[in-house]
């Protein structure tokens, strides 16, 4: 399991956004490099298995910069910004490696 935000960030909102973006991209790079298993049947994770959901587009340029700096491929998809957080949470499983199977 990867826990984000372990280091406190003091500063402006842009400083916080940069730190968050670095943490997110580092987590994605780690799951890919460590070949975390996903799916059923299990297979190594690909970058295309990951989705990053953001509340607003304010931090998008910082996130794109972090992806480029880390050499992690990404693709932007746009949809309605009106999806509720609860609805999104119900769509995504936890971020644990698949070696830990959820209890039905």
C-alpha positions in Angstrom: 0.0 0.0 0.0 1.2 3.5 -0.8 0.2 6.3 1.5 0.3 9.8 0.0 1.0 13.1 1.8 3.4 11.8 4.5 5.4 15.0 4.4 3.7 18.2 5.5 3.8 21.0 3.0 3.9 24.6 4.1 3.4 27.3 1.6 1.1 28.6 -1.0 -1.6 26.5 -2.7 0.6 26.0 -5.7 3.3 24.5 -3.5 0.7 22.0 -2.1 -0.5 21.2 -5.6 3.0 20.5 -6.8 3.7 18.2 -3.8 0.4 16.4 -4.3 1.1 15.9 -8.0 4.6 14.5 -7.3 3.1 12.1 -4.8 0.4 10.9 -7.1 2.7 10.4 -10.1 5.3 8.7 -7.8 2.7 6.2 -6.6 1.7 5.4 -10.2 5.3 4.9 -11.2 5.8 2.6 -8.2 2.8 0.4 -8.9 4.1 0.1 -12.5 7.7 -0.5 -11.6 6.9 -3.0 -8.9 4.5 -4.8 -11.3 1.5 -4.7 -8.9 -1.2 -7.2 -10.1 -4.6 -6.0 -11.3 -7.6 -7.7 -12.8 -9.0 -11.2 -12.7 -7.0 -13.1 -13.8 -4.2 -11.1 -12.3 -1.7 -9.4 -14.5 0.9 -6.7 -14.0 -0.5 -3.2 -13.9 -0.2 -1.0 -16.9 -0.2 2.8 -16.9 -3.5 2.6 -18.7 -5.1 0.8 -15.7 -4.8 4.0 -13.7 -7.2 7.0 -13.5 -6.6 10.2 -11.6 -9.8 12.1 -10.7 -9.5 15.7 -9.8 -12.1 18.1 -8.4 -11.3 21.0 -10.6 -9.0 21.9 -13.5 -7.0 24.4 -11.3 -4.3 21.9 -10.5 -4.2 20.2 -13.9 -1.1 22.0 -15.4 0.9 21.1 -12.3 -0.3 17.4 -12.6 0.7 17.4 -16.2 4.1 18.8 -15.4 4.6 16.0 -12.8 3.7 13.3 -15.3 6.1 14.7 -17.9 8.9 15.2 -15.4 8.6 11.6 -14.2 8.4 10.2 -17.7 5.0 8.6 -16.9 2.7 8.5 -20.0 -0.7 10.1 -19.5 -3.8 11.0 -21.5 -6.4 13.6 -20.7 -10.0 12.7 -20.9 -12.7 15.3 -20.3 -16.2 14.7 -19.1 -18.7 16.5 -17.0 -17.3 18.0 -13.9 -20.6 17.3 -12.1 -19.9 13.7 -11.0 -20.3 13.5 -7.3 -17.4 12.2 -5.1 -19.7 9.5 -3.6 -20.5 8.2 -7.1 -16.8 8.1 -8.0 -15.9 6.3 -4.7 -18.4 3.6 -5.5 -16.8 2.9 -8.9 -13.2 2.4 -7.8 -11.8 -0.4 -5.7 -9.2 0.3 -3.0 -5.6 1.0 -4.1 -4.2 -2.2 -2.5 -2.2 -4.7 -4.6 -4.5 -7.5 -5.8 -2.5 -10.0 -3.6 -4.9 -8.7 -0.9 -8.3 -9.8 -2.1 -11.3 -7.9 -0.7 -13.8 -9.8 1.4 -17.1 -10.3 -0.6 
